[in-house]
Amino acid sequence: MTIAEPEARWAELGRQACITLAPLFSAVEHIGSTAVPGMPAKPVIDLMAALDDLDEVNDGALESLGYRIQPADMPRRLVYRREDYDSTAYHLHVVTMDTWATRNERLLRDYLLAHPEARERYAALKRELMDRHGPGEAYTRGKTALIQELTDAARTGRGLPPIPVWEE
């Protein structure tokens, strides 16, 4: 999968997905590059939702909405995927409510929305890496330093200590 130029419909797809999922979670938001207007992105609507306990996830309800559990190597997180008829993909990251306010994905999204210069740097890097490496591990690794820098700035701006952007 390659990155695509920004599409206005991404915001609406994210909004509709959040509305649909809201009854199942304590909180749900559109995250990731498709949640940032003007940002090139893989055409995947990334969502983050939270509950007090991951054991509270209603897998049956999610399955009825087309979400299927995916293997995830991240602690305290469940990941679900949904593929729509128009080949739009959705990734749903379910985390615990006690970590919601400090989630790097949410903080980075908010930082990019508030800082156009950071958004432009990140967009340029994504295009450069995709042109050079195509999709895959080299593309993802190539973004890490800038994502860490921007996420650290977002966390510092909220009085939070820096933490690694990739969970292990």
Secondary structure as GFF3:
##gff-version 3
##sequence-region A 1 168
A	DSSP	alpha_helix	9	21	.	.	.	ID=ss1
A	DSSP	three_ten_helix	22	24	.	.	.	ID=ss2
A	DSSP	beta_strand	27	31	.	.	.	ID=ss3
A	DSSP	three_ten_helix	33	35	.	.	.	ID=ss4
A	DSSP	beta_strand	44	51	.	.	.	ID=ss5
A	DSSP	three_ten_helix	54	56	.	.	.	ID=ss6
A	DSSP	alpha_helix	59	64	.	.	.	ID=ss7
A	DSSP	beta_strand	68	70	.	.	.	ID=ss8
A	DSSP	beta_strand	77	83	.	.	.	ID=ss9
A	DSSP	beta_strand	89	96	.	.	.	ID=ss10
A	DSSP	three_ten_helix	97	102	.	.	.	ID=ss11
A	DSSP	alpha_helix	104	114	.	.	.	ID=ss12
A	DSSP	alpha_helix	116	133	.	.	.	ID=ss13
A	DSSP	alpha_helix	137	157	.	.	.	ID=ss14
###
